[in-house]
Amino acid sequence: QVQIVESGGGLVQPGGSLRLSCATSGSIFSLLIMAWYRQVPGKQRELAARISIDGRTNYSDSVKGRFTISRDNAKNTVDLQMNNLKPDDTAVYYCKAFLAHSGSEYWGKGTLVTVSS
């Protein structure tokens, strides 16, 4: 079982930056596809960024060019650097791990990001 804990959320002004971190436990981190999702209350959870086991990245159109996802296989962590934040970025951000060959998914409990003036 993979345990996931997100951190780094908080209040930030529009145009500001924030860095989220996802810490995992387990011995299979290097085999996991990692992703950051976000969810606004009453709306469907959506993918923001994803990073493969070899470091390839994908971003939603809404965050592309502003967010950067990265992973550190030595530390079993994945970060999300968020720049030029907008009010529409306000959401609970969730870290997800995906074990491709089994289809298993593991979710953190989320961290709240509020972008407001």
N, C-alpha and C positions, 0 to 999 in steps of 0.2 A: 504494500500500500504506500502510495506517494502522498506525503503531507505537504501542504502548500500554505504559506503565510505571506500576504501582501503588506506593504508598508509604504509610507511616503505621501499619502494623501493629505489634503488640507485645503485651505482657502488661499486663492491667488488672484491677483488683479488681471483683467484682460491684457493680453500682450506679454504676460509674465511667463515664467517657466517653472516646471516641477519635475522631479524625478521619482518615479515609482520603482520599487524593488520587490521581487518575488523570490522568496527563499523556499527551497524544497529540501525534503529529507528522502533518503532512499539511495540505492546504489546504481540506479539505472538512468540518471539524469542525462547522460550523453546519448541515450537512445530515445529521448523524448522530443517531440515537436512541442514547442512552447508558444503560447499566445496570450495576448491581452484582449479582453473583451470589456465592453462597458454597457451600462444599463441605466436608463432614466426610469423612475417610477411610472408604471402604467404603459411602458413601451417594451418592445422586444429587445433582448440582449443582442448586441451587435459586435462583430469582430472589428477590432481596431488595428492590430498588428500581429504578425506571426513570424516565427523564426524556426527554421528547420534544424536538423541535427548537424548539418554542415555549415550553418550560419546564413543560409539564404533567407531573405526577408520578403514579406508582403505586407502592404498597408491598404487600408480602406482609402477611398478617394478623399474622404473628409479630413483625414489626418496626414496624408502623404505630403512630404516636404516639411512638416512641422514636428512629427514624432519620429523617434528612432528607437527600435527595439534591439537589444543586444543580449548575449548570453556569455556566462563565464562557467565553463564546464568544470574548472578546478574548484569553484566555490559553490556549484550547484545553484546558481542564481540567474535570473533574467531581469533586466531592467527596461523601463520605458522612459526615455527622456522626452518630455513634452515641452515644446517651445511655442511662442506666439499663441498662447492659449486664448480661446474664445469662450464666451458664455455658453455656447452650444456644446462645449466639451464637458460641461458639468454632468457628472454621472458617478455611479459606483463602478470602479474598475476592478475587474476580476482577472486573476491569473489562471490559466488552464494548461495542463500537461496532457499530451496525447501520445499513447504508446501505439504506434502505427500497426505493428504486426498482430496485435491483439484487439485493437479498437478500444482499449480502455481509456477513459477520461478521468482526470482528477482536477478538482476545482478548489480554489481558495475561497474565503468568506467575503472578500472584497475590501476595498479601501475607497473612501469618498473623496472625490475631487470637486471642489466648488470654485467656479470662475465667476467672479462678480466684482463690480466696482463699488 
